Amino acid sequence: MSAALAASENPNVQVKLFERHNRVGRKLLATGNGRCNLSNIYAGTCGYHGQQADFTRPALSRFHPEETLLWFQNLGLFTVIEDSGRVYPYSDQANSVVDVLRLALNKPNISVLAGFDVQKITKTGTQFQVDCMDEQIFCDKIIVACGGLAGTKLGGSMSGYKLLSRFGHKSTRLRPALVQLKTDWGGVVALKGVRSNCHVRVLKDGALFSESTGEVQFTEYGLSGPVIFEVSRDACCGSGQWHAELDFLPDYTEEQLINELYRRQNAHMPMDELLTGMLHNRLGRVITKCSGIQNKRHTSELSHYEIKDICRSIKAFDISLTEPMGMDCAQVTAGGVLTSDFDPDTMESRLVSGLYACGEVLDIDGDCGGYNLQWAWSSGRLAGTSAGKEAL
Ligand SMILES: Cc1cc2nc3c(=O)[nH]c(=O)nc-3n(C[C@H](O)[C@H](O)[C@H](O)COP(=O)(O)OP(=O)(O)OC[C@H]3O[C@@H](n4cnc5c(N)ncnc54)[C@H](O)[C@@H]3O)c2cc1C
């Protein structure tokens, strides 16, 4: 949609937008838990990954977050910026974003061909032939903006990779990113639904692999939440022992916690209330249980070593990790079509002139927090402007 709108700014260009679903923007409706985290004002090249993360630089610098928000404002969207830099529609409804885009596409030189599943694109001479079911449509330029494989239930598919591979474009290995991580630790069931602000360290064979601070959500199969999405990229891939170490009270030192537990012991706090007011009740109970302390005992019986053990469990709770959830649960695809075969200044293929690609289909994935949609808007805009300009 971003590419189509940019290309249509040249009134001499006729734009056709092919969408396999019967409406545009279906995936967008599900983004940000239905709120659509459409950008992040801090989005810059360092928030992106891929074999050539620097590929994002021209697109992001030409259509940076501030410019994107201005563009949305001109389309009629009110937005709000949270302290973390995340941008949401003021209405808190993803459909506001889809609606302003849909209305903007209603232009004389744009035809939205919804329900058109592009199956094949070929090039003969200077013209591209687009095959959709039993129709063939001819175009001078093509922009492949099919998205990635992530979110398969919402339409993520191999389509874009396949369409581009016919032109010789190769892809790197595709992996789920911004995804929940599974555990084989049975205790997680008792914590289902618990949320906690943690510092998370992901360890591979005991060595630090990735770390971040934010909200963790426990699910029946493992760990979820923004901070888990952040540390999930490439976690649990390949051999090795994977663990998550959770610090449930990152703002307190172990020494402060030991002093607090002694204070509670002196106040004759019952054992099952020892961590009350510090942590989610269920989490507190799991922590004392995992430290080998029985509820029947009295806090006055706790030894110095047991108090230290409880504090260690609060500061470095160990959970074994098995694998990431699949592509159907992932928010973005890590890996994609090789960017080295595209010009970052125009998004045009270096293999086939007149062919462009943008968004998630390329080997670029962003951090959690609006980075992936920002890449979709920025790269789409650059592809659309380039394709539209050269058609003059
Ligand atoms: C559940 C979920 C939540 C997310 N939340 C956020 C968030 O809050 N913030 C954020 O920044 N990112 C988020 N993302 C990631 C973000 O949605 C994607 O990275 C982004 O939408 C990619 O944009 P795109 O234009 O490349 O592809 P898409 O948005 O996937 O759009 C591609 C379009 O092409 C269509 N299509 C594909 N193949 C064909 C074909 N052969 N013929 C015709 N049409 C075709 C698809 O139907 C689709 O409409 C989320 C993703 C998921 C799955």
The ligand as a Tripos MOL2 file, in Angstrom:
@<TRIPOS>MOLECULE
LIG
   53    58     1     0     0
SMALL
NO_CHARGES

@<TRIPOS>ATOM
      1 C1          0.4880  -11.1230   14.8280 C.3       1 LIG1
      2 C2          1.4560  -10.1030   14.2850 C.ar      1 LIG1
      3 C3          1.5990   -8.9040   14.9550 C.ar      1 LIG1
      4 C4          2.5200   -7.9520   14.4740 C.ar      1 LIG1
      5 N1          2.6000   -6.7640   15.1240 N.ar      1 LIG1
      6 C5          3.4470   -5.8130   14.6510 C.ar      1 LIG1
      7 C6          3.4890   -4.5220   15.2390 C.ar      1 LIG1
      8 O1          2.6920   -4.1880   16.1370 O.2       1 LIG1
      9 N2          4.4060   -3.6400   14.7500 N.ar      1 LIG1
     10 C7          5.2520   -3.9400   13.7270 C.ar      1 LIG1
     11 O2          6.0720   -3.1050   13.3430 O.2       1 LIG1
     12 N3          5.1940   -5.1290   13.1140 N.ar      1 LIG1
     13 C8          4.3100   -6.0680   13.5310 C.ar      1 LIG1
     14 N4          4.2160   -7.2710   12.8880 N.ar      1 LIG1
     15 C9          5.0670   -7.4920   11.6980 C.3       1 LIG1
     16 C10         4.4810   -6.7390   10.4820 C.3       1 LIG1
     17 O3          3.0840   -6.9400   10.4240 O.3       1 LIG1
     18 C11         5.1080   -7.2050    9.1660 C.3       1 LIG1
     19 O4          6.5120   -7.2260    9.2450 O.3       1 LIG1
     20 C12         4.6720   -6.2870    8.0230 C.3       1 LIG1
     21 O5          3.2650   -6.3170    7.8880 O.3       1 LIG1
     22 C13         5.3120   -6.7000    6.7060 C.3       1 LIG1
     23 O6          4.8020   -5.8550    5.7080 O.3       1 LIG1
     24 P1          4.8090   -6.3250    4.1960 P.3       1 LIG1
     25 O7          4.0790   -5.2520    3.4540 O.co2     1 LIG1
     26 O8          6.1540   -6.6930    3.7610 O.co2     1 LIG1
     27 O9          3.9410   -7.6550    4.1690 O.3       1 LIG1
     28 P2          2.4470   -7.9530    4.6280 P.3       1 LIG1
     29 O10         1.9790   -6.9530    5.6120 O.co2     1 LIG1
     30 O11         2.4200   -9.3790    5.0030 O.co2     1 LIG1
     31 O12         1.5980   -7.7030    3.3160 O.3       1 LIG1
     32 C14         1.7590   -8.5280    2.1810 C.3       1 LIG1
     33 C15         0.4430   -8.5680    1.4340 C.3       1 LIG1
     34 O13         0.6440   -9.2390    0.2000 O.3       1 LIG1
     35 C16        -0.4180  -10.1550    0.0030 C.3       1 LIG1
     36 N5          0.0880  -11.2280   -0.8590 N.ar      1 LIG1
     37 C17         1.0670  -12.1100   -0.5800 C.ar      1 LIG1
     38 N6          1.2920  -12.9130   -1.6320 N.ar      1 LIG1
     39 C18         0.4340  -12.5190   -2.6110 C.ar      1 LIG1
     40 C19         0.1850  -12.9550   -3.9360 C.ar      1 LIG1
     41 N7          0.8770  -13.9660   -4.4790 N.pl3     1 LIG1
     42 N8         -0.7690  -12.3230   -4.6620 N.ar      1 LIG1
     43 C20        -1.4820  -11.2910   -4.1370 C.ar      1 LIG1
     44 N9         -1.2850  -10.8390   -2.9010 N.ar      1 LIG1
     45 C21        -0.3330  -11.4300   -2.1320 C.ar      1 LIG1
     46 C22        -0.7790  -10.6230    1.3960 C.3       1 LIG1
     47 O14        -2.0970  -11.1380    1.4160 O.3       1 LIG1
     48 C23        -0.6070   -9.3450    2.2040 C.3       1 LIG1
     49 O15        -1.8020   -8.5810    2.2410 O.3       1 LIG1
     50 C24         3.3070   -8.2260   13.3190 C.ar      1 LIG1
     51 C25         3.1200   -9.4240   12.6450 C.ar      1 LIG1
     52 C26         2.2160  -10.3690   13.1090 C.ar      1 LIG1
     53 C27         2.0390  -11.6660   12.3490 C.3       1 LIG1
@<TRIPOS>BOND
     1     1     2 1
     2     2     3 ar
     3     2    52 ar
     4     3     4 ar
     5     4     5 ar
     6     4    50 ar
     7     5     6 ar
     8     6     7 ar
     9     6    13 1
    10     7     8 2
    11     7     9 ar
    12     9    10 ar
    13    10    11 2
    14    10    12 ar
    15    12    13 ar
    16    13    14 ar
    17    14    15 1
    18    14    50 ar
    19    15    16 1
    20    16    17 1
    21    16    18 1
    22    18    19 1
    23    18    20 1
    24    20    21 1
    25    20    22 1
    26    22    23 1
    27    23    24 1
    28    24    25 2
    29    24    26 1
    30    24    27 1
    31    27    28 1
    32    28    29 2
    33    28    30 1
    34    28    31 1
    35    31    32 1
    36    32    33 1
    37    33    34 1
    38    33    48 1
    39    34    35 1
    40    35    36 1
    41    35    46 1
    42    36    37 ar
    43    36    45 ar
    44    37    38 ar
    45    38    39 ar
    46    39    40 ar
    47    39    45 ar
    48    40    41 1
    49    40    42 ar
    50    42    43 ar
    51    43    44 ar
    52    44    45 ar
    53    46    47 1
    54    46    48 1
    55    48    49 1
    56    50    51 ar
    57    51    52 ar
    58    52    53 1
@<TRIPOS>SUBSTRUCTURE
     1 LIG1         1 GROUP 0 **** ****
